Amino acid sequence: MIANLYPDRRIEPRLRYAWDTQVFFPSNSKGLLARMVDLNSRAVALLMRRDRYLTRGQKIVLGLMYPRIIAGEFDIVHHHVEATVTRSEQYNADLHRVVFQFGQPLEECPGRENEYVRH
């Protein structure tokens, strides 16, 4: 899990954790792995290797997975969503933090009504 590096001005709670996710480019059906660190129903932040440079406005498909606990029942939610790069910034010498906005919001807010999230 990473610390919140930016002022919290979001309109919904976020699910912050560190799990792998897949990023698929139109020209490469194999995809590559990235580390998801921040998720809400409209956007996601990933840590990616710096040699995987993405440009603002670039379209990709994400294979998302995240934990959900409702009424004590644990589940792993899977989604494939289209997304657009909105921001990319240096995280450390090896990684950059890339923020993607989804083409369509997820059906649920992963950080709301999820017992996995501690408030």
Helices and strands as residue ranges (DSSP letters): E 19-25, E 28-39, E 43-49, E 59-70, E 73-90, E 95-102
